[in-house]
């Protein structure tokens, strides 16, 4: 391939009240790089780029884009050629149109998820060893996106064959169909996962923590700050990815996963791990159940050209036999 996608880079979320959003994310341990009456730019403690989460004040919550960092400007040109060859419309955002970021290319992927690619972002002070500023769950960096889509197999083959992602783990359902898939560019379990469901929607954004105790610290701080009701699921350990997790919902319902403890996937002979759809240890290794809202609710996404929410479509695969709920 003539382009190099490095990793998950940032997410652009629409929220309805920045005054409510800011203290929630600060309680988690995010760092405010910049803020005004209409925008907040957050980053993790080890991130040297300006932000990995941009909250924009709007009238209703939505996902404007999830972004991947590429190596250089030429990668953007090559990606444009690829998308044009597929008949996909793209949108260029010139340098200066978005704060702190260079030229960016946006496109709707094969599932409808709004993607953004960029090579340049302003550098800021890395706060990894500013322990006097560490608080909450001490969020370190952005790790991955999880998307709920109607056709996981189409997403899987598109990202692997056209965008150069590799698969670390997957769930196989009836008739050997792919029910969910974990795909990566950086050498960890995933930069993006796709799960079967009503879509296209963004299920969650995962942020890396330095250790499992940070999840506990995050719970304590959230509860003490009055956000105990925002803790949706966990702490726990996934069977898939082997990672510790905690899921929380921000004041607009956007889901954030606090995440630690997956594994290296860089070896060329690494073989993807297959899970059966009915394996009760698949999603929660310890066996405790997830609430229904974790399966049913997610953030709606916007059309890159019109800025309107995309219509939702029922999943292509339906479960015909009882499914263990984790």
Secondary structure by P-SEA (a helix, b strand, c coil): cccccccccbbbbbbccaaaaaaaaaaaccccccccccbbbbbcccccccccbbbbbccbbbbcbbbbbcccaaaaaaaaaaaaaabbbbbbbcccccccccbbbbbbcccccbbbbbcbbbbccccccccccccccccccccbbbbbbccaaaaaaaaaccccccccbbbbcccccccbbbbbcccccccbbbbbcccccccbbbbbcccaaaaaaaaaaaaaaccccccccccbbbccccccbbbbbccccbbbbbcccccccccccbbbbbbcccccccccccccccccccccbbbbbbcccccccccccccccccccccccc
